[in-house]
Amino acid sequence: MAPITGFMQIHDNILIAECSFYDFKEKLERKKVKSWLKSISAFANTDGGSLFYGVNNNGEIVGLENPQSDAEFISETIKTRLDPVPEIQLTPIEHEGRSLIEVKVKAGILTPYYYFQDGTRTAFIRIGNESVECNSQQLLSLVLKGSHMTWDSLPAQVDSSKHSFIMLSNTFQEQTRQDWDDKYLVSFGLITQEGKLTNAGMLFEDNCTVFQSRLFCTRWTGLYKDNAISSIEHRANLILLLKYGLDFIKNYTMSGWVKMPDYRLNLPDYSDRAIFEGLVNHLIHRDYTVIGGEIHLDIYDDRIEFSSPGAMPDGTQIQDRDIYSIPSIRRNPVIADVFTQLDYMEQRGSGLRKMRELTEKLPNFTIGKEPHYKTAGGSFFTTFYNLNWGEQGRIPVEDVAQRINQNAEKFGANTEKFGANTEKFGVNTEKFGVSAEKHYGKISRTGQRIIDIVISDPSVTAESMSDKIGISKRAIEKNIKVLRDRGILIHEGSDKSGYWRIISNP
């Protein structure tokens, strides 16, 4: 008999609780083999795991009467009732006079692994501590996984010569400052070597005809889905959907500012870059196999909410996970790679984590809340909260500035003297009596543009600033030096992974 394996924790004859990687059976059911074969199927179809015989549901070790016979029956039944046969390892275990059997199942590469009986084939996956039957979308994902393909990489059997990618090529040149080459269509995975569009190619070609490539944008009147101020449905390629979504958000959100001694400090309702990352994330990672599904963009007074078909690939709920420890799994790697080539997303790191970090770096984050993520009903939701919104409604900009002043040590902002431009959302600021023209004379127009860009995206590079403002990188660096010398701008961390921070003039 083998000793207790290292990862098994036993105390007072009780094993660790059932979880995603462990399942317990008090005895071997020889007549109801589905009760335990579904766990073997689920482990093979998911991330692997171990099934322990001789342990009840409470984790108590009760032992087996005839472990040798049980092991032989388990092995033979797996061979005759599962297709394909998963890779397993049977290990007899002896613990204080009680005999156990561990069936260790390796995560399979030939998914799906079916349980079959009476002409019926069923695949299972592991969700939490349960083995559940696959739905149609999960089964399709397993089929693609087993064929080492993803949905976006599949050929669409559509002749590429009848379709154009002018919008993609123009966007590539604008974003990267590099010339476009039609050979990129093959290397990006949008066209096959045989000249056929892939599913990803269908989503990026100019006249996209993929029915589920849709974005529903709605601005609601208050905090709930009651009356809509505006509602628009867009059906287009992914580049246009990104543009339409960002334009809609820009038209229906607000941004105030306060006057610092030497510059204007923006107090946007949302981080522009975090919102951008959020929409890109939903365009990339949604489940395009859901034909009747689409992305929804809902703007309320106090929040913006994105939702899209497709929960977590492993079946877990994002609200139950630590986003800082979730590995990056791309449901649509071809689409993700194209967005990376367009400089719309980073090649490394978690987009969920970056959205939080970008929001937390805004000056008025002390008032607002960080983005929230959840999965429900087979959909993924991302919620961004209005940073200028409180329990009583919109917070006047002057009050926001006072709170920032109270947190000056944290944000580096001295707002003892400020004015507020809140004309856009109807706040009367005449009592401040500050001349904007006089204020703007204290800093160059380029310097103010740099400050505005940094607030929108603290991780922005000098090269990106140069592209956005339309001046040379050398001119950007000269203005940055002035801002740094005057104590307005500092850079935290390394050149590659650091970020800019706005501080007050001493």
MARMAR-847079 format. One line per field, with one value per residue (C-alpha): residue in three letters; x, y, z; residue number from 0. Coordinates in steps of 0.5 Angstrom, whole numbers. Last residue first. Layout:
aa: [Ala_...]
xx: [X_...]
yy: [Y_...]
zz: [Z_...]
i: [NUM_...]
***
This chain:
aa: [Pro_Asn_Ser_Ile_Ile_Arg_Trp_Tyr_Gly_Ser_Lys_Asp_Ser_Gly_Glu_His_Ile_Leu_Ile_Gly_Arg_Asp_Arg_Leu_Val_Lys_Ile_Asn_Lys_Glu_Ile_Ala_Arg_Lys_Ser_Ile_Gly_Ile_Lys_Asp_Ser_Met_Ser_Glu_Ala_Thr_Val_Ser_Pro_Asp_Ser_Ile_Val_Ile_Asp_Ile_Ile_Arg_Gln_Gly_Thr_Arg_Ser_Ile_Lys_Gly_Tyr_His_Lys_Glu_Ala_Ser_Val_Gly_Phe_Lys_Glu_Thr_Asn_Val_Gly_Phe_Lys_Glu_Thr_Asn_Ala_Gly_Phe_Lys_Glu_Thr_Asn_Ala_Gly_Phe_Lys_Glu_Ala_Asn_Gln_Asn_Ile_Arg_Gln_Ala_Val_Asp_Glu_Val_Pro_Ile_Arg_Gly_Gln_Glu_Gly_Trp_Asn_Leu_Asn_Tyr_Phe_Thr_Thr_Phe_Phe_Ser_Gly_Gly_Ala_Thr_Lys_Tyr_His_Pro_Glu_Lys_Gly_Ile_Thr_Phe_Asn_Pro_Leu_Lys_Glu_Thr_Leu_Glu_Arg_Met_Lys_Arg_Leu_Gly_Ser_Gly_Arg_Gln_Glu_Met_Tyr_Asp_Leu_Gln_Thr_Phe_Val_Asp_Ala_Ile_Val_Pro_Asn_Arg_Arg_Ile_Ser_Pro_Ile_Ser_Tyr_Ile_Asp_Arg_Asp_Gln_Ile_Gln_Thr_Gly_Asp_Pro_Met_Ala_Gly_Pro_Ser_Ser_Phe_Glu_Ile_Arg_Asp_Asp_Tyr_Ile_Asp_Leu_His_Ile_Glu_Gly_Gly_Ile_Val_Thr_Tyr_Asp_Arg_His_Ile_Leu_His_Asn_Val_Leu_Gly_Glu_Phe_Ile_Ala_Arg_Asp_Ser_Tyr_Asp_Pro_Leu_Asn_Leu_Arg_Tyr_Asp_Pro_Met_Lys_Val_Trp_Gly_Ser_Met_Thr_Tyr_Asn_Lys_Ile_Phe_Asp_Leu_Gly_Tyr_Lys_Leu_Leu_Leu_Ile_Leu_Asn_Ala_Arg_His_Glu_Ile_Ser_Ser_Ile_Ala_Asn_Asp_Lys_Tyr_Leu_Gly_Thr_Trp_Arg_Thr_Cys_Phe_Leu_Arg_Ser_Gln_Phe_Val_Thr_Cys_Asn_Asp_Glu_Phe_Leu_Met_Gly_Ala_Asn_Thr_Leu_Lys_Gly_Glu_Gln_Thr_Ile_Leu_Gly_Phe_Ser_Val_Leu_Tyr_Lys_Asp_Asp_Trp_Asp_Gln_Arg_Thr_Gln_Glu_Gln_Phe_Thr_Asn_Ser_Leu_Met_Ile_Phe_Ser_His_Lys_Ser_Ser_Asp_Val_Gln_Ala_Pro_Leu_Ser_Asp_Trp_Thr_Met_His_Ser_Gly_Lys_Leu_Val_Leu_Ser_Leu_Leu_Gln_Gln_Ser_Asn_Cys_Glu_Val_Ser_Glu_Asn_Gly_Ile_Arg_Ile_Phe_Ala_Thr_Arg_Thr_Gly_Asp_Gln_Phe_Tyr_Tyr_Tyr_Pro_Thr_Leu_Ile_Gly_Ala_Lys_Val_Lys_Val_Glu_Ile_Leu_Ser_Arg_Gly_Glu_His_Glu_Ile_Pro_Thr_Leu_Gln_Ile_Glu_Pro_Val_Pro_Asp_Leu_Arg_Thr_Lys_Ile_Thr_Glu_Ser_Ile_Phe_Glu_Ala_Asp_Ser_Gln_Pro_Asn_Glu_Leu_Gly_Val_Ile_Glu_Gly_Asn_Asn_Asn_Val_Gly_Tyr_Phe_Leu_Ser_Gly_Gly_Asp_Thr_Asn_Ala_Phe_Ala_Ser_Ile_Ser_Lys_Leu_Trp_Ser_Lys_Val_Lys_Lys_Arg_Glu_Leu_Lys_Glu_Lys_Phe_Asp_Tyr_Phe_Ser_Cys_Glu_Ala_Ile_Leu_Ile_Asn_Asp_His_Ile_Gln_Met_Phe_Gly_Thr_Ile_Pro_Ala_Met]
xx: [10_6_1_2_0_2_5_6_11_11_16_20_20_16_13_14_13_9_7_13_16_22_17_12_18_22_15_15_22_20_14_18_23_17_15_8_2_-2_-4_2_7_3_4_11_12_9_2_1_-3_-8_-14_-10_-4_-7_-10_-3_0_-5_-4_3_2_-2_3_2_1_-3_-9_-10_-11_-16_-20_-21_-23_-30_-31_-38_-40_-39_-47_-47_-51_-48_-43_-43_-38_-32_-29_-25_-19_-15_-14_-13_-7_-6_-1_-6_-5_-2_-7_-13_-17_-15_-18_-24_-25_-24_-30_-34_-33_-35_-41_-43_-48_-53_-55_-51_-45_-43_-37_-33_-38_-38_-35_-39_-36_-41_-40_-46_-48_-53_-49_-41_-39_-34_-33_-29_-26_-31_-31_-30_-22_-22_-22_-15_-15_-10_-15_-19_-13_-11_-18_-18_-11_-13_-19_-14_-9_-2_2_1_-2_-8_-11_-4_-7_-2_-5_-12_-10_-7_-14_-18_-13_-13_-21_-22_-16_-14_-10_-9_-13_-9_-10_-17_-18_-24_-31_-34_-31_-35_-32_-34_-27_-28_-31_-38_-40_-44_-43_-45_-42_-44_-43_-45_-48_-53_-54_-50_-51_-47_-49_-45_-49_-52_-57_-51_-48_-41_-38_-37_-34_-27_-24_-30_-31_-24_-24_-30_-27_-20_-23_-27_-20_-17_-22_-22_-29_-33_-27_-24_-19_-14_-12_-5_-1_-4_-10_-16_-21_-24_-31_-32_-39_-42_-47_-43_-37_-40_-43_-37_-33_-38_-39_-31_-30_-36_-33_-26_-30_-34_-41_-48_-50_-56_-58_-62_-62_-66_-68_-74_-74_-67_-65_-61_-63_-65_-62_-57_-57_-52_-53_-47_-47_-42_-48_-50_-43_-44_-38_-37_-30_-27_-25_-31_-30_-23_-24_-28_-23_-23_-21_-15_-12_-6_-12_-14_-15_-10_-5_0_-5_-8_-1_1_-3_2_1_6_8_6_3_-4_-5_-2_-6_-13_-12_-10_-16_-21_-19_-20_-23_-28_-29_-22_-23_-27_-31_-31_-31_-24_-24_-19_-24_-28_-21_-17_-13_-18_-20_-20_-25_-29_-29_-31_-37_-39_-39_-43_-48_-49_-44_-47_-44_-39_-39_-34_-33_-35_-32_-34_-38_-39_-45_-46_-53_-53_-55_-49_-43_-39_-36_-29_-29_-23_-17_-12_-14_-13_-10_-14_-12_-16_-14_-16_-17_-16_-16_-11_-9_-8_-7_-7_-8_-6_-10_-7_-11_-10_-17_-20_-24_-29_-31_-35_-31_-24_-27_-31_-24_-20_-26_-27_-20_-19_-25_-23_-16_-20_-24_-27_-26_-24_-29_-24_-29_-29_-36_-38_-35_-28_-27_-26_-22_-23_-17_-17_-15_-16_-23_-25_-21_-24_-31_-30_-28_-33_-38_-36_-37_-45_-45_-43_-50_-49_-42_-42_-35_-36_-36_-34_-30_-28_-22_-20_-25_-26_-29_-26_-19_-19_-22_-19_-17_-13_-11_-8_-7_-2_4_0_-1_3_2_0]
yy: [147_146_140_133_129_122_118_111_105_99_100_106_104_106_113_119_126_132_138_140_145_141_136_140_143_137_134_140_138_131_133_137_131_127_131_135_132_132_125_122_126_123_116_117_120_114_113_109_115_114_120_124_123_126_132_133_133_137_142_142_143_149_152_154_160_164_159_162_169_166_162_168_166_169_163_165_164_157_155_147_146_139_142_149_145_149_149_154_153_156_151_145_142_136_130_125_121_127_132_128_133_137_132_132_140_139_134_139_144_140_139_131_128_124_124_117_120_121_124_118_115_107_102_96_90_84_77_73_66_67_71_73_79_84_91_97_101_106_113_119_118_116_123_124_118_113_108_108_106_101_98_97_94_89_87_87_82_82_82_83_90_92_97_97_95_89_87_88_83_78_79_77_71_69_68_65_68_65_70_67_69_71_79_78_74_70_69_75_72_66_59_56_55_59_65_67_68_73_80_86_93_97_105_108_113_116_110_108_101_98_91_86_81_74_71_67_65_62_69_68_75_75_80_85_85_87_92_95_95_97_104_105_104_109_114_114_116_122_126_131_134_139_145_148_153_154_149_150_145_141_137_131_129_122_121_124_121_114_114_116_110_105_107_107_100_97_100_96_90_90_92_92_98_98_105_107_114_118_111_110_105_101_103_109_115_117_111_112_105_102_95_93_87_82_77_77_76_80_85_90_92_85_85_80_76_75_73_67_65_68_63_64_57_60_62_69_73_69_75_72_71_78_81_79_85_90_96_101_103_109_104_107_110_105_100_104_105_97_95_100_98_90_88_82_78_76_73_67_65_58_61_57_57_61_65_59_56_50_45_39_38_45_46_40_42_49_46_42_49_52_47_46_41_36_38_35_39_42_49_47_41_39_33_30_26_20_17_10_6_9_13_18_23_26_32_33_30_34_31_34_28_24_21_15_15_9_8_2_3_1_7_10_5_8_4_9_9_13_16_18_19_14_17_15_13_7_1_3_7_1_-4_1_2_-6_-7_-2_-5_-12_-9_-5_-10_-7_0_5_10_16_22_28_30_27_20_17_10_12_18_22_26_32_34_42_41_35_30_32_32_26_22_26_23_16_17_17_14_8_6_-1_-2_4_4_6_13_17_23_29_33_38_43_42_37_38_36_29_27_21_26_30_29_33_30_34_30_23_18_12_7_0]
zz: [-8_-14_-13_-16_-22_-22_-28_-28_-28_-32_-37_-35_-28_-22_-20_-25_-23_-25_-22_-18_-22_-25_-27_-31_-34_-36_-38_-43_-46_-46_-50_-55_-56_-58_-63_-64_-66_-59_-59_-63_-58_-52_-54_-55_-49_-46_-42_-36_-32_-38_-37_-32_-36_-42_-39_-35_-42_-45_-40_-41_-49_-47_-43_-36_-32_-37_-36_-30_-32_-38_-33_-29_-22_-19_-14_-13_-21_-20_-21_-22_-29_-31_-37_-33_-28_-29_-22_-18_-14_-8_-2_-7_-6_-9_-8_-8_-1_2_-1_2_5_-1_-5_-1_-2_-10_-10_-6_-11_-16_-13_-12_-16_-12_-5_-4_-8_-15_-17_-18_-23_-22_-27_-28_-32_-33_-36_-38_-37_-33_-28_-28_-24_-24_-20_-22_-16_-12_-12_-7_-6_-13_-15_-17_-21_-20_-17_-24_-28_-23_-23_-30_-30_-26_-30_-37_-34_-35_-42_-49_-47_-51_-56_-60_-66_-66_-59_-62_-67_-62_-58_-64_-66_-58_-57_-51_-48_-41_-37_-30_-24_-18_-18_-20_-13_-15_-12_-16_-22_-22_-24_-30_-33_-39_-34_-37_-44_-47_-46_-41_-40_-34_-33_-27_-22_-27_-31_-38_-41_-46_-48_-52_-56_-56_-61_-64_-58_-61_-61_-53_-51_-49_-55_-55_-48_-46_-51_-48_-41_-43_-46_-40_-36_-41_-40_-33_-31_-28_-30_-25_-29_-25_-29_-28_-24_-17_-18_-22_-21_-27_-29_-34_-36_-39_-45_-51_-49_-47_-54_-58_-54_-56_-63_-64_-61_-65_-71_-70_-68_-75_-75_-72_-68_-64_-61_-55_-52_-46_-44_-39_-33_-33_-26_-23_-27_-34_-38_-43_-48_-53_-56_-59_-65_-68_-67_-74_-77_-84_-83_-89_-87_-85_-78_-75_-81_-81_-74_-76_-81_-88_-94_-98_-98_-93_-88_-87_-81_-77_-76_-80_-86_-86_-84_-92_-94_-91_-88_-86_-79_-75_-70_-69_-75_-79_-76_-76_-84_-85_-81_-84_-91_-90_-96_-98_-104_-105_-98_-101_-95_-92_-85_-83_-75_-72_-68_-65_-62_-65_-62_-64_-57_-55_-60_-58_-51_-53_-57_-51_-46_-51_-52_-44_-41_-35_-28_-24_-17_-12_-16_-23_-26_-33_-36_-43_-44_-50_-50_-54_-48_-44_-46_-41_-46_-45_-50_-50_-53_-49_-42_-35_-32_-27_-20_-18_-10_-7_1_6_13_18_20_13_7_0_-6_-12_-19_-24_-30_-37_-40_-45_-51_-49_-43_-41_-43_-41_-34_-32_-33_-28_-23_-23_-22_-17_-13_-13_-10_-5_-2_5_3_8_13_12_14_9_10_4_6_4_2_-5_-7_-14_-16_-20_-28_-30_-34_-39_-35_-29_-31_-34_-28_-24_-29_-28_-20_-20_-27_-25_-21_-21_-18_-14_-10_-3_1_-5_-5_-10_-11_-16_-16_-8_-3_4_6_9_16_20_26_21_14_9_2_-2_0_-1_4_4_-2_0]
i: [505_504_503_502_501_500_499_498_497_496_495_494_493_492_491_490_489_488_487_486_485_484_483_482_481_480_479_478_477_476_475_474_473_472_471_470_469_468_467_466_465_464_463_462_461_460_459_458_457_456_455_454_453_452_451_450_449_448_447_446_445_444_443_442_441_440_439_438_437_436_435_434_433_432_431_430_429_428_427_426_425_424_423_422_421_420_419_418_417_416_415_414_413_412_411_410_409_408_407_406_405_404_403_402_401_400_399_398_397_396_395_394_393_392_391_390_389_388_387_386_385_384_383_382_381_380_379_378_377_376_375_374_373_372_371_370_369_368_367_366_365_364_363_362_361_360_359_358_357_356_355_354_353_352_351_350_349_348_347_346_345_344_343_342_341_340_339_338_337_336_335_334_333_332_331_330_329_328_327_326_325_324_323_322_321_320_319_318_317_316_315_314_313_312_311_310_309_308_307_306_305_304_303_302_301_300_299_298_297_296_295_294_293_292_291_290_289_288_287_286_285_284_283_282_281_280_279_278_277_276_275_274_273_272_271_270_269_268_267_266_265_264_263_262_261_260_259_258_257_256_255_254_253_252_251_250_249_248_247_246_245_244_243_242_241_240_239_238_237_236_235_234_233_232_231_230_229_228_227_226_225_224_223_222_221_220_219_218_217_216_215_214_213_212_211_210_209_208_207_206_205_204_203_202_201_200_199_198_197_196_195_194_193_192_191_190_189_188_187_186_185_184_183_182_181_180_179_178_177_176_175_174_173_172_171_170_169_168_167_166_165_164_163_162_161_160_159_158_157_156_155_154_153_152_151_150_149_148_147_146_145_144_143_142_141_140_139_138_137_136_135_134_133_132_131_130_129_128_127_126_125_124_123_122_121_120_119_118_117_116_115_114_113_112_111_110_109_108_107_106_105_104_103_102_101_100_99_98_97_96_95_94_93_92_91_90_89_88_87_86_85_84_83_82_81_80_79_78_77_76_75_74_73_72_71_70_69_68_67_66_65_64_63_62_61_60_59_58_57_56_55_54_53_52_51_50_49_48_47_46_45_44_43_42_41_40_39_38_37_36_35_34_33_32_31_30_29_28_27_26_25_24_23_22_21_20_19_18_17_16_15_14_13_12_11_10_9_8_7_6_5_4_3_2_1_0]
***
